[in-house]
Amino acid sequence: MTRKKKKRSNKIENLTNSIFEILKSDRTKSFNYKQIAAKLGVNDASSRNQIIKTLQRLKANQEIEEIDRGKFKAIISTEYHTGILDVSARGSGYVICDDFEDDIYVASNNINKALNGDEVEIYVYKRRKRGKLEGEITKIIKRERTEYVGIIQIHKSYAFVIADSTKMYKDIFVPINKINKADDGDKVLVKLEDWPEKADSPYGKILKVLGRPGEHNTEIHSILAEFGLPYEFPNEVEVFANEINTEINEDEIKKRRDMRDVLTFTIDPKDAKDFDDALSFQKLKNGNYEIGIHIADVSHYVKENTILDDEAYERATSVYLVDRVVPMLPEILSNNACSLRPHEEKFTFSAVFEINNKSEIIDRWFGRTVTYSDARFAYEEAQEIIETKNNNISKEISINGKAYKADQAIADAILKLDELAKIMRVKRMKDGAISFDKVEVKFNLDETSNPTGVYFKTSKDANKLIEEFMLLANREVAKFIGQQSPKKTFVYRVHDEPNDEKLAALQNIVSRFGYKLNFTDRQTTTKSLNNLLKDVNGTKEQNLVDTLAIRTMSKAEYTTNNIGHYGLAFNYYSHFTSPIRRYPDVMTHRLLQYYLDGNKSANEDAFEEKCMHSSKMENLATKAERNSIKYMQVKFMQDHKDQEFVGVISGVTDWGIYVEIVENKCEGMVRIRDIKDDYYRFDQDEYALIGEKTKNVYQLGDEVIVKVKQADLVRKHLDFTLLGKNEA
């Protein structure tokens, strides 16, 4: 008689690890053995018994906990933390975590499908060799983004998108039925849809074909798409905006302070298309001056809970690219109804001050007004009046149909406003404000948006006049609400104190140029920084030092939690003066009117969420603006490949040096492998490349001669050939 063989049970491989993964996937949730079996895809008695036994063993070892009969949970360990992942081009990264002073290194094999900017959970441990913190990403809490710009490569039955961003370390797989009519080599916008567990690459679908790489509109639209910024309004938003009643009617005028008889004018860039602020000026009988800062009353037209307001909130800001503006509001509002154009009546929201000859505020008033702009000045025209004290300007003005000579009205007003603004600026600097007047790179463009030249925008007295009165309005509005008791929710623009480590790093770098800083206290710190910025003005290292000094500062942001504005030396500061292009200003207008009407405090959590969104969108817009400048610089340098340029070494790394050309501020890289006269090593402490045989030193701040080796429009990158040091 043959003995019957006992049926062997199948052992579940890596069961302990699998159970840990299931429990760790949501450590707030408990699981019983049936749920675990279902997740593992097993349902036979043997597998269930193995799961039960393993659960009991892990419980006995205190590796998991039984919170209810038969229900198990992961033990929340202090080794688990949350933070934001910053990915390097090589696929490894660092998690920035509030729980630790230093960032936590994550090797590429421990990234576990997290992407740059993701909010992640990380298991932290110490490296065996150096004892420094290292970690493994255990969970993706929130994806920072799911859309990427890149070049599509189409194969027979599938495609891949190679993302433009060096932070995206994986190509994106696209099924052939999801390429959305793209051609091979097109620049596209792709959306991540899934990342299967065993797949090496994420799966996506093409949302939009942007065009052929290198073409102007393709690259500009790619910049906007890269940061999730729209370049056109939905049709229904345009229709809604066009149907708004924008006439200046008598019923509404009666609800406002009528200031149409007061001399009012705008001073803006010569190419400005929207004018969201104007100044009014009149001398009072007591010898003081009534000065009004009048701002377009956007909130009169953009009502809450409308598709127009939703769209403005989502955008949160206008985006200023080199060749175009992507507005926050449709043109019917931004360039027409809300634009304080000359010789037109407008609804405005105003801050009106009585000020004496010492620029002291005697009285203030806030509220809705109706105004009439008598004239429009470009900064250059106002600057000419200030510089020449010229009262015989050619502007013809009319106030309510009555003719006035320019020398009687506007020229006198501009000169007095300039005088008062300078007093305010001196006081602000004395109080500890920091004078950041960084050079702005601008381009002369032809009719097809090709750059024909580079010039630099500098801030002169006329610019500073407007700046001081806008700062005055922003500060006083914030102070008016911020000092009320009980406390009222408000939108503040805050700026924290600089980080001590960053200040020390700045000191280390600028000392190489012979500058000394004193960081003993706030007063010596601000004085040192202002002296530094003044001393570097006009030097070869100015742009480098200006940039480093700005990076030393904390980022300004919007919040309901007022901590003051370090850079301006204000205890209270808000944004009130640009509601056409900034959504926080719209919120400020609404809240100010809400409190002027006698209402109690608004919901702080709701406004804090809106502040966070506005700060985020402002940051994205700034990045897009910088990318458009970089793109235009590369485009400009394409036509100058045979020219030699003097540049300043603006950065030193282990793969090469960055050089900024003095005459046009274009920055490019000299790769270390392209310097042929020696083998160079990177000295981190000296911010230098040093030749092993020749002992040649290329150090931060050195002047060198370079030529363009390659201008890559798609990557927005310049490669230079190093010709040597500038010995002139």
Rosetta blueprint (number, residue, H / E / L):
1 M L
2 T L
3 R L
4 K L
5 K L
6 K L
7 K L
8 R L
9 S L
10 N L
11 K L
12 I L
13 E L
14 N L
15 L H
16 T H
17 N H
18 S H
19 I H
20 F H
21 E H
22 I H
23 L H
24 K H
25 S H
26 D L
27 R L
28 T L
29 K L
30 S L
31 F E
32 N L
33 Y H
34 K H
35 Q H
36 I H
37 A H
38 A H
39 K H
40 L H
41 G L
42 V L
43 N L
44 D L
45 A H
46 S H
47 S H
48 R H
49 N H
50 Q H
51 I H
52 I H
53 K H
54 T H
55 L H
56 Q H
57 R H
58 L H
59 K H
60 A H
61 N L
62 Q L
63 E L
64 I E
65 E E
66 E E
67 I E
68 D E
69 R L
70 G L
71 K E
72 F E
73 K E
74 A E
75 I L
76 I L
77 S L
78 T L
79 E L
80 Y E
81 H E
82 T E
83 G E
84 I E
85 L E
86 D E
87 V E
88 S L
89 A L
90 R L
91 G L
92 S L
93 G E
94 Y E
95 V E
96 I E
97 C L
98 D L
99 D L
100 F L
101 E L
102 D L
103 D L
104 I E
105 Y E
106 V E
107 A L
108 S H
109 N H
110 N H
111 I L
112 N L
113 K L
114 A L
115 L L
116 N L
117 G L
118 D L
119 E E
120 V E
121 E E
122 I E
123 Y E
124 V E
125 Y E
126 K E
127 R L
128 R L
129 K L
130 R L
131 G L
132 K L
133 L E
134 E E
135 G E
136 E E
137 I E
138 T E
139 K E
140 I E
141 I E
142 K E
143 R L
144 E L
145 R L
146 T L
147 E E
148 Y E
149 V E
150 G E
151 I E
152 I E
153 Q E
154 I E
155 H L
156 K L
157 S L
158 Y E
159 A E
160 F E
161 V E
162 I E
163 A E
164 D L
165 S L
166 T L
167 K L
168 M L
169 Y L
170 K L
171 D L
172 I E
173 F E
174 V E
175 P E
176 I H
177 N H
178 K H
179 I L
180 N L
181 K L
182 A L
183 D L
184 D L
185 G L
186 D L
187 K E
188 V E
189 L E
190 V E
191 K E
192 L E
193 E E
194 D E
195 W L
196 P L
197 E L
198 K L
199 A L
200 D L
201 S L
202 P L
203 Y E
204 G E
205 K E
206 I E
207 L E
208 K E
209 V E
210 L E
211 G E
212 R L
213 P L
214 G L
215 E L
216 H H
217 N H
218 T H
219 E H
220 I H
221 H H
222 S H
223 I H
224 L H
225 A H
226 E H
227 F L
228 G L
229 L L
230 P L
231 Y L
232 E L
233 F L
234 P L
235 N H
236 E H
237 V H
238 E H
239 V H
240 F H
241 A H
242 N H
243 E L
244 I L
245 N L
246 T L
247 E L
248 I L
249 N L
250 E H
251 D H
252 E H
253 I H
254 K L
255 K L
256 R L
257 R E
258 D E
259 M L
260 R L
261 D L
262 V L
263 L L
264 T E
265 F E
266 T E
267 I E
268 D E
269 P L
270 K L
271 D L
272 A L
273 K L
274 D L
275 F L
276 D L
277 D E
278 A E
279 L E
280 S E
281 F E
282 Q E
283 K E
284 L L
285 K L
286 N L
287 G L
288 N L
289 Y E
290 E E
291 I E
292 G E
293 I E
294 H E
295 I E
296 A E
297 D L
298 V H
299 S H
300 H H
301 Y H
302 V L
303 K L
304 E L
305 N L
306 T L
307 I H
308 L H
309 D H
310 D H
311 E H
312 A H
313 Y H
314 E H
315 R H
316 A L
317 T E
318 S L
319 V E
320 Y E
321 L L
322 V L
323 D L
324 R L
325 V E
326 V E
327 P L
328 M L
329 L L
330 P L
331 E H
332 I H
333 L H
334 S H
335 N H
336 N H
337 A H
338 C L
339 S L
340 L L
341 R L
342 P L
343 H L
344 E L
345 E E
346 K E
347 F E
348 T E
349 F E
350 S E
351 A E
352 V E
353 F E
354 E E
355 I E
356 N L
357 N L
358 K L
359 S L
360 E L
361 I E
362 I E
363 D E
364 R E
365 W E
366 F E
367 G E
368 R E
369 T E
370 V E
371 T E
372 Y E
373 S L
374 D L
375 A E
376 R E
377 F E
378 A E
379 Y H
380 E H
381 E H
382 A H
383 Q H
384 E H
385 I H
386 I H
387 E H
388 T H
389 K L
390 N L
391 N L
392 N L
393 I L
394 S L
395 K L
396 E L
397 I E
398 S E
399 I E
400 N L
401 G L
402 K E
403 A E
404 Y E
405 K L
406 A L
407 D L
408 Q L
409 A L
410 I H
411 A H
412 D H
413 A H
414 I H
415 L H
416 K H
417 L H
418 D H
419 E H
420 L H
421 A H
422 K H
423 I H
424 M H
425 R H
426 V H
427 K H
428 R H
429 M H
430 K H
431 D L
432 G L
433 A L
434 I L
435 S L
436 F L
437 D L
438 K L
439 V L
440 E E
441 V E
442 K E
443 F E
444 N E
445 L E
446 D L
447 E L
448 T L
449 S L
450 N L
451 P E
452 T E
453 G E
454 V E
455 Y E
456 F E
457 K E
458 T L
459 S L
460 K L
461 D H
462 A H
463 N H
464 K H
465 L H
466 I H
467 E H
468 E H
469 F H
470 M H
471 L H
472 L H
473 A H
474 N H
475 R H
476 E H
477 V H
478 A H
479 K H
480 F H
481 I H
482 G H
483 Q L
484 Q L
485 S L
486 P L
487 K L
488 K L
489 T L
490 F L
491 V L
492 Y E
493 R E
494 V E
495 H E
496 D L
497 E L
498 P L
499 N L
500 D H
501 E H
502 K H
503 L H
504 A H
505 A H
506 L H
507 Q H
508 N H
509 I H
510 V H
511 S H
512 R H
513 F H
514 G L
515 Y L
516 K L
517 L L
518 N L
519 F L
520 T L
521 D L
522 R H
523 Q H
524 T H
525 T H
526 T H
527 K H
528 S H
529 L H
530 N H
531 N H
532 L H
533 L H
534 K H
535 D H
536 V L
537 N L
538 G L
539 T L
540 K L
541 E L
542 Q H
543 N H
544 L H
545 V H
546 D H
547 T H
548 L H
549 A H
550 I H
551 R H
552 T H
553 M L
554 S L
555 K L
556 A L
557 E E
558 Y E
559 T E
560 T L
561 N L
562 N L
563 I L
564 G L
565 H E
566 Y L
567 G L
568 L L
569 A L
570 F E
571 N L
572 Y L
573 Y L
574 S L
575 H L
576 F L
577 T L
578 S L
579 P L
580 I L
581 R L
582 R E
583 Y H
584 P H
585 D H
586 V H
587 M H
588 T H
589 H H
590 R H
591 L H
592 L H
593 Q H
594 Y H
595 Y H
596 L H
597 D L
598 G L
599 N L
600 K L
601 S L
602 A L
603 N L
604 E H
605 D H
606 A H
607 F H
608 E H
609 E H
610 K H
611 C H
612 M H
613 H H
614 S H
615 S H
616 K H
617 M H
618 E H
619 N H
620 L H
621 A H
622 T H
623 K H
624 A H
625 E H
626 R H
627 N H
628 S H
629 I H
630 K H
631 Y H
632 M H
633 Q H
634 V H
635 K H
636 F H
637 M H
638 Q H
639 D H
640 H H
641 K L
642 D L
643 Q L
644 E L
645 F E
646 V E
647 G E
648 V E
649 I E
650 S E
651 G E
652 V E
653 T E
654 D L
655 W L
656 G E
657 I E
658 Y E
659 V E
660 E E
661 I E
662 V L
663 E L
664 N L
665 K L
666 C L
667 E E
668 G E
669 M E
670 V E
671 R E
672 I H
673 R H
674 D H
675 I L
676 K L
677 D L
678 D L
679 Y L
680 Y E
681 R E
682 F E
683 D E
684 Q L
685 D L
686 E L
687 Y L
688 A E
689 L E
690 I E
691 G E
692 E L
693 K L
694 T L
695 K L
696 N L
697 V E
698 Y E
699 Q E
700 L L
701 G L
702 D L
703 E E
704 V E
705 I E
706 V E
707 K E
708 V E
709 K E
710 Q E
711 A E
712 D E
713 L L
714 V L
715 R L
716 K L
717 H E
718 L E
719 D E
720 F E
721 T E
722 L E
723 L E
724 G E
725 K E
726 N L
727 E L
728 A L
